[in-house]
Amino acid sequence: MTRLIRFNKPYDVLPQFTDRGSDSSPRATLSDWIDLPGVYPAGRLDRDSEGLMLLTDHGRLQAWISDPQHKMPKTYWVQVEGTPDAAAIQALADGVELKDGLTRPAKAALMDEPDGIWARNPPIRVRKSVPDSWIALTIREGRNRQVRRMTAAVGHPTLRLIRAAIGIWTLDGLSPGSWEDLEVPSIPGPPKPKPALNRQAIARRKAAASTPGRPEPNARAKPRKPRKPRKG
C-alpha cells in the first residue's frame, strides 16, 4: 500500500535520513523524528529552513511531487529584513534576475505574521533599528536557495523561511517535529511517447520540403471542379 506523509521539519534538521558529516559533531536528521522503513523525501528543504516536507514510498509519486517540470506550486512564509515596498513585491512576482537566470513569475504579497507561528530555536537575529516583515511567496521552481536569493535581490534578506504548502497539501495544524499520514492522490501516468516516423516517412517529408510547390505528405488535395459538358 502506497504511503504519503506530511512532516513539519524543525529548524537545523537535515532533509535526509543520514548524516554524512563528522562523527564527533552529529547533526539532526529526519531519522530523529520519523522511523518508517522505505519512505523518502519528495523534494528538499534546506537545513536552515522550516516547515512542510512530503515523504512517500512510491517512486512515481515522489517524482511527480518533486520534479520541477511538473511545476508543483510551493508556498513559503518569509520573514525578511525591512519592509518591502510595492515595487519590491512586484519584482518578486514578475521575476528576479539571479546568477542562474530570471526566475519564473510568482505570487508575492505582504502578510501579517502567520497565526499560531511557533518560536524558532535558536531565535532569529534581528537588529532593533531595522523593522522586519512577512511575505507570502508562491513559486513553481526548485532552484538552490531560490527564495533567499530572490528576497536578497530586491534588498530584503531572509531572516526566517517556512514552507507552508506544496500543491494541495498544507502545514495547517502540524506542530514542529510532527508527522501524519495523508490520503494518496491518483498519480498521473507517464506521458505517452509520440509515434516514431519510419525511414520512408522521413524521406518523403524531406523530399516534400526540398521541392518548391509540392504539397506536404498527408496533405489533402483540393477537390477539382466538375467540367461543364460541351454543347452540340
Beta strands, then each sheet from edge to edge (+ up, - down):
strand 1: 4-9
strand 2: 40-41
strand 3: 50-56
strand 4: 74-81
strand 5: 97-98
strand 6: 101-102
strand 7: 107-111
strand 8: 132-139
strand 9: 158-166
strand 10: 169-170
strand 11: 179-181
sheet 1: 2+ 3- 1+ 11-
sheet 2: 2+ 3- 9- 4+ 8- 7+
sheet 3: 2+ 3- 9- 10+
sheet 4: 5+ 6-
end
